[in-house]
């Protein structure tokens, strides 16, 4: 299995260095927006309703809907209307949201919605949301961040309950951050975890130099308990471990079901698991078994996760590839069978060699070049 960290570099050419054995291919399968599905399931189970769940079950794009709401393209009471919306109106809404996925400018705006949907569930304040969006390449002002946060809570009304946390004592700020720092490698990793300073009646911070912070506790829908954490940590704990458990169930079924089949039929296993990152499992198999393995992984992962996500629609997507690549998409032959995704090739503008487009970089003129020429370019610039 790959020895990979969870936040693997996004630069072209890194993942592509992993290549299966001769005659073999990789089959990868991942869930779509799994953490948001876990959040929707959590809110629906705890509070009896979830606008996010309804939007997902209606087949609507959450990121596009978030930005359409911010831009005033949908009514402010869309959350109440969507449950019983006529089919014709629902289809018109879906068609309108396609712009956020298909248009160049729409995609750029949609990326802001993605940042909001994956950042806000952890109870970010407006200043922290601003940092989060800027860190993810979204150009916005602090006033924009404040507006985005207000509108997000207005659209997904269940979040006002999700953000409520039960108090669980206090701690000195140095003790709290000291313990937190032991669990991360980079201070930036916990800039989103805001400490809530306590003040006396005169507005003075309790504890003078070593201030007192408020701590909270949370129990999620699986009965797991988070004690003495920040409000941010407790809000994230409500749904992130739920998604993790769904992934573990799926991973166990992928391993156990194949082992059991091999043992009962006295045949070799069809695949070996080689990777798990976030919400994605990867395997390696003979190329002639790719279609069979892709369909098996897809079905097993859905069945495993549905043990947790019983009230929210969930999708999984499998793809076959000759090398690991984030660009790989599901590819099929004329009979509908999975086949390996083929990388598009380009000619390096500097050396003239053919190279896979996914691994290419741009030179100073904006032309595509191969990784070797890019390394030479960056080395010369640094010198």
JOCORRA-V22060 format. One record per residue. SS is DSSP state (A for helix, B for strand, O for the rest). Layout:
BEGIN
ss = (SS;SS)
END
This chain:
BEGIN
ss = (O;O;O;O;O;O;O;O;O;O;O;O;O;O;A;A;A;O;B;O;O;O;O;B;B;B;B;B;B;B;B;O;O;A;A;A;A;A;A;A;A;A;A;A;A;A;A;O;O;O;A;A;A;A;A;A;A;O;O;O;O;A;A;A;A;A;A;A;A;A;O;O;O;O;O;O;O;A;A;A;A;A;A;A;O;O;A;A;A;A;A;A;A;A;A;A;A;O;A;A;A;A;O;A;A;A;A;A;A;A;A;A;A;A;A;A;A;A;A;A;A;A;O;O;O;A;A;A;A;A;A;A;A;A;A;O;O;O;O;O;O;A;A;A;A;A;A;A;A;A;A;A;A;A;A;O;O;O;A;A;A;A;O;O;O;B;B;B;B;B;B;B;A;A;A;A;A;A;A;A;A;O;O;O;O;O;A;A;A;A;O;O;O;O;O;O;B;O;B;O;O;O;O;O;B;O;O;O;O;O;O;B;B;B;B;B;B;B;B;O;O;O;O;O;B;B;B;B;B;O;A;A;A;A;A;A;A;O;O;A;A;A;A;A;A;A;A;A;A;A;A;A;A;A;A;A;A;A;A;A;A;A;A;A;A;O;O;O;O;O;B;B;B;B;B;B;B;O;O;B;B;B;B;B;B;B;A;A;A;A;A;A;A;A;A;A;A;A;A;A;A;A;A;A;A;O;O;O;O;O;O;O;O;O;O;B;B;B;B;B;B;O;B;O;O;O;O;O;O;O;O;B;O;O;O;O;O;B;O;B;B;O;O;O;B;B;B;O;O;O;O;O;O;B;B;B;A;A;A;O;B;B;O;O;O;O;O;B;B;O;A;A;A;A;A;A;A;A;A;A;A;A;O)
END
